[in-house]
Amino acid sequence: MDEDYSIVKTIIDKPHFKMERIEKNKYGMQFNIKNENLYLKQIINFSTLRILYEVNKEIFDDFTMKCKSDTSAETYFLMKHFFSDFGLPQKYTHLDIEKIDDLENDAILFSCKNTESYTLDIPNKGEQLSIDIILFKCKLKSEHEVSITCDVFLNDNAIVPAFAEKMASIIISKIFIKVKQFIENATTTI
C-alpha cells in the first residue's frame, strides 16, 4: 500500500524538538534555544556550523568551511560510514549557504543549496546526500531566545523508505539537540 503524502507525519516529537514529514521529500523541524547568558543574535552565524561539527564528532568524520563573505559560505560535512557492513556508500553533504538578515521580521535566514562545486577539496569518499535545499529561519523571540524552524527539501527522485526515514530523523535530531544543549549551557560568549 502506498503512503499518503498529503498527510503530515510526525517522526520525532520530543519536548524540545519536533520533526515532521510535511509531504513527499519535504521535512520540517522546530526547536527553541534559550540562554540568559548570551545574546543569541551575535552567535547565529556561520561559526554555529563549527559547533555543530565539534559537538557531533561521533556522527561526522570531517568538516570544511570556506567563508566567501559575511553572508556566504561553502561547507562540506562527511558523515561516519555507518553502514559499510551493508555495502552502502559513506554519505556527505556539500552546501552553498547564504545568510540573510530579515530585519523586518527580526529573523536570520540561511538558504543552503546542495552543490557539485569543486572549490572545496572533497575526498573521493561516498555519495552526496539527496538534499536539494535546506532553509533555516532563526526568529529572535528576545535577545536570549530564538525559535528555529528548518525545512529540508530532498531531490524529487529521492526514495526514502520508512526505516531509513526514521534512522535519518534520529540522527538529525541528535545533531540539533546537541547543538541546542551546547548553546543553552554556555556561560560566556561562544
Contacts in CASP RR format, 6 or more apart in sequence:
PFRMAT RR
TARGET T0000
AUTHOR 0000-0000-0000
METHOD contacts of the structure
MODEL  1
MDEDYSIVKTIIDKPHFKMERIEKNKYGMQFNIKNENLYLKQIINFSTLR
ILYEVNKEIFDDFTMKCKSDTSAETYFLMKHFFSDFGLPQKYTHLDIEKI
DDLENDAILFSCKNTESYTLDIPNKGEQLSIDIILFKCKLKSEHEVSITC
DVFLNDNAIVPAFAEKMASIIISKIFIKVKQFIENATTTI
3 162 0 8 1.000
5 21 0 8 1.000
5 23 0 8 1.000
5 24 0 8 1.000
6 23 0 8 1.000
8 20 0 8 1.000
8 21 0 8 1.000
8 22 0 8 1.000
8 23 0 8 1.000
9 20 0 8 1.000
9 21 0 8 1.000
10 18 0 8 1.000
10 19 0 8 1.000
10 20 0 8 1.000
11 19 0 8 1.000
11 20 0 8 1.000
11 21 0 8 1.000
11 27 0 8 1.000
11 165 0 8 1.000
11 166 0 8 1.000
11 169 0 8 1.000
12 18 0 8 1.000
12 19 0 8 1.000
12 169 0 8 1.000
12 170 0 8 1.000
12 173 0 8 1.000
13 19 0 8 1.000
14 173 0 8 1.000
14 177 0 8 1.000
16 31 0 8 1.000
16 32 0 8 1.000
16 177 0 8 1.000
16 180 0 8 1.000
17 29 0 8 1.000
17 30 0 8 1.000
17 31 0 8 1.000
17 173 0 8 1.000
17 176 0 8 1.000
17 177 0 8 1.000
17 180 0 8 1.000
18 29 0 8 1.000
18 30 0 8 1.000
18 31 0 8 1.000
19 27 0 8 1.000
19 28 0 8 1.000
19 29 0 8 1.000
19 169 0 8 1.000
19 172 0 8 1.000
19 173 0 8 1.000
20 27 0 8 1.000
20 28 0 8 1.000
20 29 0 8 1.000
21 27 0 8 1.000
21 28 0 8 1.000
21 165 0 8 1.000
22 28 0 8 1.000
22 151 0 8 1.000
25 153 0 8 1.000
25 154 0 8 1.000
25 155 0 8 1.000
25 156 0 8 1.000
25 158 0 8 1.000
25 160 0 8 1.000
26 151 0 8 1.000
26 152 0 8 1.000
26 153 0 8 1.000
26 154 0 8 1.000
27 151 0 8 1.000
27 152 0 8 1.000
27 154 0 8 1.000
27 169 0 8 1.000
28 149 0 8 1.000
28 150 0 8 1.000
28 151 0 8 1.000
28 152 0 8 1.000
29 148 0 8 1.000
29 149 0 8 1.000
29 150 0 8 1.000
29 152 0 8 1.000
29 172 0 8 1.000
29 173 0 8 1.000
29 176 0 8 1.000
30 147 0 8 1.000
30 148 0 8 1.000
30 149 0 8 1.000
30 150 0 8 1.000
31 148 0 8 1.000
31 176 0 8 1.000
31 177 0 8 1.000
31 180 0 8 1.000
32 141 0 8 1.000
32 145 0 8 1.000
32 146 0 8 1.000
32 147 0 8 1.000
32 148 0 8 1.000
33 40 0 8 1.000
33 145 0 8 1.000
33 146 0 8 1.000
33 148 0 8 1.000
33 180 0 8 1.000
33 183 0 8 1.000
33 184 0 8 1.000
34 144 0 8 1.000
34 145 0 8 1.000
34 146 0 8 1.000
34 184 0 8 1.000
35 144 0 8 1.000
35 183 0 8 1.000
35 184 0 8 1.000
35 185 0 8 1.000
35 186 0 8 1.000
36 144 0 8 1.000
37 144 0 8 1.000
37 186 0 8 1.000
37 187 0 8 1.000
37 188 0 8 1.000
38 144 0 8 1.000
38 183 0 8 1.000
38 186 0 8 1.000
38 189 0 8 1.000
38 190 0 8 1.000
39 143 0 8 1.000
39 144 0 8 1.000
40 140 0 8 1.000
40 143 0 8 1.000
40 144 0 8 1.000
40 145 0 8 1.000
40 146 0 8 1.000
40 183 0 8 1.000
41 108 0 8 1.000
41 140 0 8 1.000
41 143 0 8 1.000
41 146 0 8 1.000
42 189 0 8 1.000
43 183 0 8 1.000
43 189 0 8 1.000
43 190 0 8 1.000
44 108 0 8 1.000
44 138 0 8 1.000
44 146 0 8 1.000
45 99 0 8 1.000
46 65 0 8 1.000
46 67 0 8 1.000
46 73 0 8 1.000
46 97 0 8 1.000
46 99 0 8 1.000
47 190 0 8 1.000
48 179 0 8 1.000
49 63 0 8 1.000
49 65 0 8 1.000
49 73 0 8 1.000
49 75 0 8 1.000
50 63 0 8 1.000
50 65 0 8 1.000
51 179 0 8 1.000
51 182 0 8 1.000
51 183 0 8 1.000
51 190 0 8 1.000
52 175 0 8 1.000
52 179 0 8 1.000
53 60 0 8 1.000
53 63 0 8 1.000
53 77 0 8 1.000
55 178 0 8 1.000
55 179 0 8 1.000
55 182 0 8 1.000
56 174 0 8 1.000
56 175 0 8 1.000
56 178 0 8 1.000
56 179 0 8 1.000
58 80 0 8 1.000
59 79 0 8 1.000
59 80 0 8 1.000
59 171 0 8 1.000
59 174 0 8 1.000
59 175 0 8 1.000
60 77 0 8 1.000
60 78 0 8 1.000
60 79 0 8 1.000
60 80 0 8 1.000
61 78 0 8 1.000
61 79 0 8 1.000
61 80 0 8 1.000
61 81 0 8 1.000
61 90 0 8 1.000
62 76 0 8 1.000
62 77 0 8 1.000
62 78 0 8 1.000
62 123 0 8 1.000
63 75 0 8 1.000
63 76 0 8 1.000
63 77 0 8 1.000
63 78 0 8 1.000
64 75 0 8 1.000
64 76 0 8 1.000
64 120 0 8 1.000
64 121 0 8 1.000
64 122 0 8 1.000
65 73 0 8 1.000
65 74 0 8 1.000
65 75 0 8 1.000
65 76 0 8 1.000
66 73 0 8 1.000
66 74 0 8 1.000
66 75 0 8 1.000
66 119 0 8 1.000
66 120 0 8 1.000
67 73 0 8 1.000
68 74 0 8 1.000
70 99 0 8 1.000
71 98 0 8 1.000
71 99 0 8 1.000
71 100 0 8 1.000
72 96 0 8 1.000
72 97 0 8 1.000
72 98 0 8 1.000
72 99 0 8 1.000
73 96 0 8 1.000
73 97 0 8 1.000
73 99 0 8 1.000
74 94 0 8 1.000
74 95 0 8 1.000
74 96 0 8 1.000
74 97 0 8 1.000
74 115 0 8 1.000
74 117 0 8 1.000
74 119 0 8 1.000
74 120 0 8 1.000
75 93 0 8 1.000
75 94 0 8 1.000
75 95 0 8 1.000
75 97 0 8 1.000
76 92 0 8 1.000
76 93 0 8 1.000
76 94 0 8 1.000
76 95 0 8 1.000
76 120 0 8 1.000
76 122 0 8 1.000
77 92 0 8 1.000
77 93 0 8 1.000
78 90 0 8 1.000
78 91 0 8 1.000
78 92 0 8 1.000
78 123 0 8 1.000
78 125 0 8 1.000
79 90 0 8 1.000
79 91 0 8 1.000
79 92 0 8 1.000
80 90 0 8 1.000
81 90 0 8 1.000
84 90 0 8 1.000
89 126 0 8 1.000
89 127 0 8 1.000
90 125 0 8 1.000
90 126 0 8 1.000
90 127 0 8 1.000
91 126 0 8 1.000
91 127 0 8 1.000
91 128 0 8 1.000
91 129 0 8 1.000
92 122 0 8 1.000
92 125 0 8 1.000
92 126 0 8 1.000
92 127 0 8 1.000
92 128 0 8 1.000
92 129 0 8 1.000
93 114 0 8 1.000
93 128 0 8 1.000
93 129 0 8 1.000
93 131 0 8 1.000
94 114 0 8 1.000
94 115 0 8 1.000
94 116 0 8 1.000
94 117 0 8 1.000
94 120 0 8 1.000
94 122 0 8 1.000
94 128 0 8 1.000
95 112 0 8 1.000
95 113 0 8 1.000
95 114 0 8 1.000
95 115 0 8 1.000
95 131 0 8 1.000
95 134 0 8 1.000
96 112 0 8 1.000
96 113 0 8 1.000
96 115 0 8 1.000
96 117 0 8 1.000
97 110 0 8 1.000
97 111 0 8 1.000
97 112 0 8 1.000
97 113 0 8 1.000
98 110 0 8 1.000
98 111 0 8 1.000
99 108 0 8 1.000
99 109 0 8 1.000
99 110 0 8 1.000
100 108 0 8 1.000
100 109 0 8 1.000
100 110 0 8 1.000
100 111 0 8 1.000
101 108 0 8 1.000
101 109 0 8 1.000
102 108 0 8 1.000
102 109 0 8 1.000
105 139 0 8 1.000
106 139 0 8 1.000
106 140 0 8 1.000
107 137 0 8 1.000
107 138 0 8 1.000
107 139 0 8 1.000
107 140 0 8 1.000
108 137 0 8 1.000
108 138 0 8 1.000
108 140 0 8 1.000
109 135 0 8 1.000
109 136 0 8 1.000
109 137 0 8 1.000
109 138 0 8 1.000
110 134 0 8 1.000
110 135 0 8 1.000
110 136 0 8 1.000
110 138 0 8 1.000
111 133 0 8 1.000
111 134 0 8 1.000
111 135 0 8 1.000
112 133 0 8 1.000
112 134 0 8 1.000
112 135 0 8 1.000
112 136 0 8 1.000
113 132 0 8 1.000
113 133 0 8 1.000
114 128 0 8 1.000
114 129 0 8 1.000
114 131 0 8 1.000
114 132 0 8 1.000
114 133 0 8 1.000
116 128 0 8 1.000
130 154 0 8 1.000
130 155 0 8 1.000
130 157 0 8 1.000
130 158 0 8 1.000
131 152 0 8 1.000
131 153 0 8 1.000
131 154 0 8 1.000
131 155 0 8 1.000
132 153 0 8 1.000
132 154 0 8 1.000
132 155 0 8 1.000
132 156 0 8 1.000
133 152 0 8 1.000
133 153 0 8 1.000
134 150 0 8 1.000
134 151 0 8 1.000
134 152 0 8 1.000
134 153 0 8 1.000
135 150 0 8 1.000
135 151 0 8 1.000
135 153 0 8 1.000
136 148 0 8 1.000
136 149 0 8 1.000
136 150 0 8 1.000
137 148 0 8 1.000
137 149 0 8 1.000
137 150 0 8 1.000
138 146 0 8 1.000
138 147 0 8 1.000
138 148 0 8 1.000
139 146 0 8 1.000
139 147 0 8 1.000
139 148 0 8 1.000
139 149 0 8 1.000
140 146 0 8 1.000
141 147 0 8 1.000
150 176 0 8 1.000
154 160 0 8 1.000
160 168 0 8 1.000
183 190 0 8 1.000
END
